[in-house]
Structures are given as C-alpha cells and as structure tokens.
Amino acid sequence: MSDTSMHGLTEKTDVVIIGGGLVGLACAHYLAREGVECAVIERGELNRDGSGTNAGSFHIQLREPEIRYSDEVLPEFVPMKVEAGRMWSQIEDELGCDLGLKVKGGFLIGETAEDLELARKLVDSERKYGLHAEVLSPSEVKDLSPGISSHISGATYDAAEGSANTLLVGPAYARIAEANGARIHTRTTVTGIAPKVSGGFAIQTDQGRIDCSRVLNCAGPWAARLTRMVGWDVPIGGRIIQVNVSDRRERALDQLVGHIRGGLTVKQTTYGTFMIGGGWPAELCPRTGQPRVSRESVIGNTGMAMRLLPDLANVTIVRTWLGINAHSLDRDGNRLQMFGELPGVPGYYILSGGTLFTMGPLFARLAAELLAGRKLSFPVSIHHPERFPISRIS
Ligand SMILES: Cc1cc2nc3c(=O)[nH]c(=O)nc-3n(C[C@H](O)[C@H](O)[C@H](O)COP(=O)(O)OP(=O)(O)OC[C@H]3O[C@@H](n4cnc5c(N)ncnc54)[C@H](O)[C@@H]3O)c2cc1C
C-alpha cells in the first residue's frame, strides 16, 4: 500500500476504484483475480468509514422494508441474498485468514400475533425465490437459544445468517488484492474526473493525476459527489447511525437476533462481547452541529434488546460508536444498492448503497465479472442506475 501524500501520484491503469472501504477493496481483489489491472484511491485510511464501524451482521432474510418489495424486485433480490450467504460461509477459506466469522443462523423475532402473521408471509415470499427460511414456535426458538424471552410469539429462522469482524474483512481483501497486483493509494482524495475525448478518464487527486480506461465509484455515502464530477446527480445519501458493544461474557448466544419489525440486531461476537445495533440514529450536537451519540437511541436500542434477551440486563455497555451508512432509493422507493454503468458516460460504473457488509463481497465479485467482460453470474437489472431517479446536471 502506498501513501501517495509522500511522493505524489503518476500512474496509468485500466480501472480506478474510488473508495477503500470493504466494497472498493473487495472489488480490487476480484478484479485482480480476473487479471484486470486496477488501483484503489482512498482519501483516508482503509476500512475506516461504514466498513469499519458497522455491526458486522450478514442479513440474509428479508427484513423491513424489503418485505414489501414488488414482484419486479424480489426474483432478483432474494437469490442474491442466498448467494451472499453462501459466499460468507466460505469467506475465511477464500481469503485464507481468521475474520471472526460466526455462521450459526439468525432469528427475526415476533412478539405479537400480527408479527407471527408477518413472519409467515415473509417466509412464504422468500421460499418462492429460493431462500429456505422457516417459521419457528416460541418453544422451538428456546430450544435453539434458551436465553430468548418466553413472551415471544415466534420467529423466522435462517441457518445462513451470522456475523464477522468488520475490522478484519476489508484489510484481508486489501492484502490479497495487493499480492495479486492491485495498487492501493491511501490519503489520496479524488477531486475531479474528466472523461477524455480519446476514451477513458483523467482522475485528478490532491496527490496528482492518474489516467484510466474505466472508473468504479465505490465511495459509499459520498458516491454522489463523484457522479457529479461527470454530470450526474444520483440519489445516494448518508445516515449516521450507532452501534453499542458490551463487556465480554461467557458464551450465551450463538445466533444473530433481530426483530421482525426491524430496529434490532444482537449478536455475541467470537470475543464474547454483545454487539447491539439496528440502525438507531445518532443526534447532532446543537452547539457544534457535529454528530454525537444519542442517549435516547442507546436506551431505545438496548431496551429492545433486553426485552428479547432478558439476561442482557446484566451486561455493561462499554462503548457506543457512530458510523455513516449510505442509502439509496430506486424510483419505486425500494432501498436498493445502485450498481452499473452511468448512462452516457461509457466506462464509469457505480456501486454504492446500504447493507453492503452483507452484500459487498457478492456485488464486488459481480463488478469484477462485469468489468472483465464476462457474463454475470446473477442478474442485477434492479440495481441499474437507470432504475433510480437520477438526473443530468445542466
Ligand atoms: C453503524 C453501522 C452499522 C451497520 N451495520 C451493518 C450490518 O450489520 N450489516 C450490513 O450488511 N451492513 C451494515 N452497515 C452498512 C455497511 O457498513 C455499508 O453498507 C458498507 O460498509 C459500505 O461499504 P463501502 O465500501 O461501500 O463504503 P464505505 O465504507 O463508506 O467506504 C467508502 C470510502 O470511500 C472513500 N471516499 C469517499 N470520497 C472519496 C474521494 N473523493 N476520494 C477518495 N476516497 C473517497 C471514503 O473515505 C471511504 O473510505 C452498517 C453501517 C453502519 C454505519
């Protein structure tokens, strides 16, 4: 890895990947594996934003609001989740190192009769498209995970769900990508992108210029800034959310525990700590305008966790941190990742959106297939930029 702030940047490559989060680094790995020359440009250090601050769960089951996606979306969306789960189950073998991987299944718990009805609908919908989750009764849930509260009405369960250590996955991709010839430049900010008349792009950075044939924008919540550089507004924004972690405890919870209505994920990591998240928002400090931990969110989030896992009342939350998560809504309001070539800018690709810890490895593999000119192993038409309300900047 090179910190170009020390010696400047003068380089030519086939693909410039903008962003050194999990997605950009996984793209570098899969592109290098395809024999495609590439360079990652990261403005800070690797894996520091959403990729290093997320909760590390892989969510394979449909969740709120995905349950309400249309029949146009689900036939592509669900099989990709199944494949993402398969990739995670093998990721330590693929990358050849310990990633804190835990694949012990996941519950989405219901507390009311309506929740149970929703669980049944969700599983029916998943099964239609090849995801074989099941609905469990409260006693079946307790047989698998005795610490879960007795008051629940049931749960969905999928054996492919689990978690990994977010601090390890991105760097593991980076190491292998570099070993296979990818170049990685940190502390280098992309400040301009100029399509060249002869084809390809001149990428301007604060450390010099790099010429390339193609661009892959993996800048997470900042991706829209980088599409504006080539004249497109895309609906990608960022939300600051928080995650709580407890002190270490004896092993008590194997599965990933979520709520069927959303707002909760709990897991016990391979180190014994409990990680509690679910997308609860941070708040802005009224004095500085900077984001800070919201006590209200900590209380709401941990309260929900204790309702489903009463023994959590005995653990101590030792840290709450914030991270910025990209979100993008397609023209029908479905929260989908955006992936594909920008219209009218041949050679400029974007890959950004939410839940890209779960889906990042698969999308990165597909991006490499696309840029290597191969047939994609999964259809991705629902993610194409033209399905989103994008607009030309006049
Ligand atoms: C608190 C939290 C919890 C989450 N929990 C989960 C979870 O449990 N499961 C799940 O699937 N997902 C989860 N997510 C979402 C997940 O973290 C993200 O979808 C994923 O990490 C996105 O990775 P990325 O590489 O696309 O983006 P990022 O990690 O945001 O990386 C983008 C990179 O682009 C760089 N960049 C931006 N602009 C420029 C520029 N001009 N020049 C150079 N570099 C630039 C940034 O510095 C950054 O490093 C969570 C997110 C957060 C914040």
The ligand as an SDF file (V2000), in Angstrom:
LIG
                    3D

 53 58  0  0  0  0  0  0  0  0999 V2000
  -23.2030    1.7970   12.2480 C   0  0  0  0  0  0  0  0  0  0  0  0
  -23.4270    0.9560   11.0170 C   0  0  0  0  0  0  0  0  0  0  0  0
  -23.8530   -0.3690   11.1510 C   0  0  0  0  0  0  0  0  0  0  0  0
  -24.0350   -1.1520   10.0080 C   0  0  0  0  0  0  0  0  0  0  0  0
  -24.3250   -2.4770   10.1740 N   0  0  0  0  0  0  0  0  0  0  0  0
  -24.3770   -3.2790    9.0850 C   0  0  0  0  0  0  0  0  0  0  0  0
  -24.5730   -4.6810    9.2350 C   0  0  0  0  0  0  0  0  0  0  0  0
  -24.6310   -5.2050   10.3400 O   0  0  0  0  0  0  0  0  0  0  0  0
  -24.6700   -5.4320    8.1050 N   0  0  0  0  0  0  0  0  0  0  0  0
  -24.5780   -4.8850    6.8460 C   0  0  0  0  0  0  0  0  0  0  0  0
  -24.7050   -5.6050    5.8600 O   0  0  0  0  0  0  0  0  0  0  0  0
  -24.3300   -3.5660    6.6800 N   0  0  0  0  0  0  0  0  0  0  0  0
  -24.2260   -2.7630    7.7660 C   0  0  0  0  0  0  0  0  0  0  0  0
  -23.9610   -1.4330    7.6030 N   0  0  0  0  0  0  0  0  0  0  0  0
  -23.7450   -0.9250    6.2410 C   0  0  0  0  0  0  0  0  0  0  0  0
  -22.3180   -1.2310    5.7700 C   0  0  0  0  0  0  0  0  0  0  0  0
  -21.4030   -0.8440    6.7440 O   0  0  0  0  0  0  0  0  0  0  0  0
  -22.0300   -0.4930    4.4840 C   0  0  0  0  0  0  0  0  0  0  0  0
  -23.0480   -0.7750    3.5320 O   0  0  0  0  0  0  0  0  0  0  0  0
  -20.6810   -0.8840    3.8780 C   0  0  0  0  0  0  0  0  0  0  0  0
  -19.6550   -0.8570    4.8200 O   0  0  0  0  0  0  0  0  0  0  0  0
  -20.3820    0.0650    2.7520 C   0  0  0  0  0  0  0  0  0  0  0  0
  -19.0600   -0.1300    2.3300 O   0  0  0  0  0  0  0  0  0  0  0  0
  -18.4530    0.8090    1.2180 P   0  0  0  0  0  0  0  0  0  0  0  0
  -17.0920    0.3280    0.9450 O   0  0  0  0  0  0  0  0  0  0  0  0
  -19.4340    0.9200    0.0880 O   0  0  0  0  0  0  0  0  0  0  0  0
  -18.4770    2.2760    1.8610 O   0  0  0  0  0  0  0  0  0  0  0  0
  -17.5330    2.9720    2.9510 P   0  0  0  0  0  0  0  0  0  0  0  0
  -17.0860    2.0150    3.9730 O   0  0  0  0  0  0  0  0  0  0  0  0
  -18.2820    4.1810    3.3930 O   0  0  0  0  0  0  0  0  0  0  0  0
  -16.2660    3.3990    2.1120 O   0  0  0  0  0  0  0  0  0  0  0  0
  -16.2990    4.4610    1.1910 C   0  0  0  0  0  0  0  0  0  0  0  0
  -14.8890    5.0080    1.1190 C   0  0  0  0  0  0  0  0  0  0  0  0
  -14.8250    5.9900    0.0780 O   0  0  0  0  0  0  0  0  0  0  0  0
  -13.8570    6.9390    0.4760 C   0  0  0  0  0  0  0  0  0  0  0  0
  -14.0400    8.1620   -0.3130 N   0  0  0  0  0  0  0  0  0  0  0  0
  -15.1290    8.9650   -0.3440 C   0  0  0  0  0  0  0  0  0  0  0  0
  -14.9090   10.0100   -1.1660 N   0  0  0  0  0  0  0  0  0  0  0  0
  -13.6560    9.8620   -1.6730 C   0  0  0  0  0  0  0  0  0  0  0  0
  -12.8570   10.6250   -2.5800 C   0  0  0  0  0  0  0  0  0  0  0  0
  -13.3020   11.7680   -3.1260 N   0  0  0  0  0  0  0  0  0  0  0  0
  -11.6100   10.1850   -2.8770 N   0  0  0  0  0  0  0  0  0  0  0  0
  -11.1340    9.0280   -2.3350 C   0  0  0  0  0  0  0  0  0  0  0  0
  -11.8530    8.2700   -1.4590 N   0  0  0  0  0  0  0  0  0  0  0  0
  -13.0960    8.6830   -1.1410 C   0  0  0  0  0  0  0  0  0  0  0  0
  -14.1560    7.1390    1.9620 C   0  0  0  0  0  0  0  0  0  0  0  0
  -13.0640    7.7160    2.6410 O   0  0  0  0  0  0  0  0  0  0  0  0
  -14.4650    5.7080    2.4060 C   0  0  0  0  0  0  0  0  0  0  0  0
  -13.3360    5.0590    2.9360 O   0  0  0  0  0  0  0  0  0  0  0  0
  -23.8170   -0.6040    8.7180 C   0  0  0  0  0  0  0  0  0  0  0  0
  -23.4000    0.7250    8.5880 C   0  0  0  0  0  0  0  0  0  0  0  0
  -23.1850    1.4910    9.7130 C   0  0  0  0  0  0  0  0  0  0  0  0
  -22.7040    2.8970    9.5560 C   0  0  0  0  0  0  0  0  0  0  0  0
  1  2  1  0
  2  3  1  0
  2 52  2  0
  3  4  2  0
  4  5  1  0
  4 50  1  0
  5  6  2  0
  6  7  1  0
  6 13  1  0
  7  8  2  0
  7  9  1  0
  9 10  1  0
 10 11  2  0
 10 12  1  0
 12 13  2  0
 13 14  1  0
 14 15  1  0
 14 50  1  0
 15 16  1  0
 16 17  1  0
 16 18  1  0
 18 19  1  0
 18 20  1  0
 20 21  1  0
 20 22  1  0
 22 23  1  0
 23 24  1  0
 24 25  2  0
 24 26  1  0
 24 27  1  0
 27 28  1  0
 28 29  2  0
 28 30  1  0
 28 31  1  0
 31 32  1  0
 32 33  1  0
 33 34  1  0
 33 48  1  0
 34 35  1  0
 35 36  1  0
 35 46  1  0
 36 37  1  0
 36 45  1  0
 37 38  2  0
 38 39  1  0
 39 40  1  0
 39 45  2  0
 40 41  1  0
 40 42  2  0
 42 43  1  0
 43 44  2  0
 44 45  1  0
 46 47  1  0
 46 48  1  0
 48 49  1  0
 50 51  2  0
 51 52  1  0
 52 53  1  0
M  END
$$$$
